[in-house]
Amino acid sequence: MPIPPTPRPPEDPVLILGATSGIGRALTLELRAHGRRVIAAGRRQDLLDTLGGETLRLDVTAPDALDAIAPLAPGTIVYNAGFGERTPTPDWPLTRQTLAVNVVAFERLAQWALDRCAVFAATASVAGIRGLEGTNGYAASKAYMLNAMEGYRRLARHGRHPCRYLTLIPGFVDTAMGQASAFWRCSPETAARHIRRALARHAPTAHITPRWALVAALLRLLPRALFERIPLRA
Ligand SMILES: NC(=O)c1ccc[n+]([C@@H]2O[C@H](COP(=O)([O-])OP(=O)(O)OC[C@H]3O[C@@H](n4cnc5c(N)ncnc54)[C@H](OP(=O)(O)O)[C@@H]3O)[C@@H](O)[C@H]2O)c1
């Protein structure tokens, strides 16, 4: 008698958007090492080639991005693609790209996942908790993400939608985007390990690394008048 095929777990395959470098690349390797089926996505084909396995060349801001994603039927989407400006004064082309990747494309995928995916995880940032000079568009875009993810969690719960929304909140990670400070900075591999565990334990939010929850709490508690006196850059 033929052996029936093992049913696909509803959380697979995992589509990681922004998998070519940094946290996303490490997460791709981490999840694959733990037996998950991962489709790694990003714009840089040379880096996708070095990752191997299932890949998708994709610009998340492309109008036809959903046409490329839908046939893959991802059980989990990790929206890890991110862009951030770090300029002494605001620079509109950079801010516009920041909003296109971190807000518009993110929101489009978060909506799409509601009745189609088992899990939608998004990499926000501790920078999204308060306004930050020097990287204001980035901080504001991550604030949007933090708020929207909470809203989607509420919507999924009260509207009985199947998708679980997980907000990832890194502090500093040692990647191209994470060069601002060495304070409590972890490697992308450490970040990936924490994200894998958060995906497995059905957490609503995960600080990366967990001790960044202290910084997040402090940032939330600081009175506005005091916070605005302290010079800070993300
Ligand atoms: N590093 C930190 O300290 C830190 C802290 C807090 C939050 N984060 C967040 O963590 C996430 C990953 O960043 P990282 O630190 O690992 O930096 P990274 O190495 O620069 O990774 C950014 C990823 O985003 C992808 N990406 C950017 N624009 C894209 C687009 N239009 N379409 C598709 N993919 C796009 C890049 O791939 P391609 O260029 O190949 O498309 C790359 O894989 C970001 O969302 C970032 O905001 C990082």
The ligand as an SDF file (V2000), in Angstrom:
LIG
                    3D

 48 52  0  0  0  0  0  0  0  0999 V2000
   20.6890   45.6830   12.3280 N   0  0  0  0  0  0  0  0  0  0  0  0
   20.0380   46.2880   13.3060 C   0  0  0  0  0  0  0  0  0  0  0  0
   20.6400   46.7800   14.2960 O   0  0  0  0  0  0  0  0  0  0  0  0
   18.5430   46.3820   13.2590 C   0  0  0  0  0  0  0  0  0  0  0  0
   17.8870   46.8960   14.3800 C   0  0  0  0  0  0  0  0  0  0  0  0
   16.5010   46.9730   14.3770 C   0  0  0  0  0  0  0  0  0  0  0  0
   15.7930   46.5390   13.2620 C   0  0  0  0  0  0  0  0  0  0  0  0
   16.4590   46.0560   12.1820 N   0  0  0  0  0  0  0  0  0  0  0  0
   15.6610   45.6020   11.0200 C   0  0  0  0  0  0  0  0  0  0  0  0
   16.0580   44.3120   10.6480 O   0  0  0  0  0  0  0  0  0  0  0  0
   15.7290   44.1010    9.2800 C   0  0  0  0  0  0  0  0  0  0  0  0
   16.9150   43.4630    8.5830 C   0  0  0  0  0  0  0  0  0  0  0  0
   17.9790   44.3910    8.5420 O   0  0  0  0  0  0  0  0  0  0  0  0
   19.5090   43.9750    8.7110 P   0  0  0  0  0  0  0  0  0  0  0  0
   20.0030   44.6590    9.9120 O   0  0  0  0  0  0  0  0  0  0  0  0
   19.6680   42.5180    8.5930 O   0  0  0  0  0  0  0  0  0  0  0  0
   20.1740   44.7580    7.4630 O   0  0  0  0  0  0  0  0  0  0  0  0
   20.5200   44.3210    5.9880 P   0  0  0  0  0  0  0  0  0  0  0  0
   21.5880   43.2920    5.9810 O   0  0  0  0  0  0  0  0  0  0  0  0
   20.7620   45.5960    5.2430 O   0  0  0  0  0  0  0  0  0  0  0  0
   19.1760   43.6220    5.4440 O   0  0  0  0  0  0  0  0  0  0  0  0
   18.1470   44.3260    4.8270 C   0  0  0  0  0  0  0  0  0  0  0  0
   17.4030   43.3370    3.9540 C   0  0  0  0  0  0  0  0  0  0  0  0
   16.2760   44.0190    3.3850 O   0  0  0  0  0  0  0  0  0  0  0  0
   16.2060   43.6980    2.0150 C   0  0  0  0  0  0  0  0  0  0  0  0
   15.5410   44.7490    1.2650 N   0  0  0  0  0  0  0  0  0  0  0  0
   15.7320   46.0910    1.3430 C   0  0  0  0  0  0  0  0  0  0  0  0
   14.9440   46.7140    0.4370 N   0  0  0  0  0  0  0  0  0  0  0  0
   14.2490   45.7450   -0.1930 C   0  0  0  0  0  0  0  0  0  0  0  0
   13.2900   45.7450   -1.2340 C   0  0  0  0  0  0  0  0  0  0  0  0
   12.8730   46.8900   -1.8110 N   0  0  0  0  0  0  0  0  0  0  0  0
   12.7690   44.5610   -1.6450 N   0  0  0  0  0  0  0  0  0  0  0  0
   13.1740   43.4060   -1.0870 C   0  0  0  0  0  0  0  0  0  0  0  0
   14.0850   43.3260   -0.0930 N   0  0  0  0  0  0  0  0  0  0  0  0
   14.6200   44.4930    0.3260 C   0  0  0  0  0  0  0  0  0  0  0  0
   17.6690   43.5380    1.5960 C   0  0  0  0  0  0  0  0  0  0  0  0
   17.7500   42.7120    0.4480 O   0  0  0  0  0  0  0  0  0  0  0  0
   18.1240   43.2190   -1.0350 P   0  0  0  0  0  0  0  0  0  0  0  0
   18.9390   44.4690   -0.9140 O   0  0  0  0  0  0  0  0  0  0  0  0
   18.8620   42.0640   -1.6340 O   0  0  0  0  0  0  0  0  0  0  0  0
   16.7960   43.4280   -1.6830 O   0  0  0  0  0  0  0  0  0  0  0  0
   18.2560   42.8320    2.8040 C   0  0  0  0  0  0  0  0  0  0  0  0
   18.1000   41.4360    2.6770 O   0  0  0  0  0  0  0  0  0  0  0  0
   15.3300   45.4700    8.7220 C   0  0  0  0  0  0  0  0  0  0  0  0
   13.9370   45.5430    8.6410 O   0  0  0  0  0  0  0  0  0  0  0  0
   15.8520   46.4310    9.7690 C   0  0  0  0  0  0  0  0  0  0  0  0
   15.0980   47.6330    9.8060 O   0  0  0  0  0  0  0  0  0  0  0  0
   17.8140   45.9570   12.1560 C   0  0  0  0  0  0  0  0  0  0  0  0
  1  2  1  0
  2  3  2  0
  2  4  1  0
  4  5  1  0
  4 48  2  0
  5  6  2  0
  6  7  1  0
  7  8  2  0
  8  9  1  0
  8 48  1  0
  9 10  1  0
  9 46  1  0
 10 11  1  0
 11 12  1  0
 11 44  1  0
 12 13  1  0
 13 14  1  0
 14 15  2  0
 14 16  1  0
 14 17  1  0
 17 18  1  0
 18 19  2  0
 18 20  1  0
 18 21  1  0
 21 22  1  0
 22 23  1  0
 23 24  1  0
 23 42  1  0
 24 25  1  0
 25 26  1  0
 25 36  1  0
 26 27  1  0
 26 35  1  0
 27 28  2  0
 28 29  1  0
 29 30  1  0
 29 35  2  0
 30 31  1  0
 30 32  2  0
 32 33  1  0
 33 34  2  0
 34 35  1  0
 36 37  1  0
 36 42  1  0
 37 38  1  0
 38 39  2  0
 38 40  1  0
 38 41  1  0
 42 43  1  0
 44 45  1  0
 44 46  1  0
 46 47  1  0
M  CHG  2   8   1  16  -1
M  END
$$$$
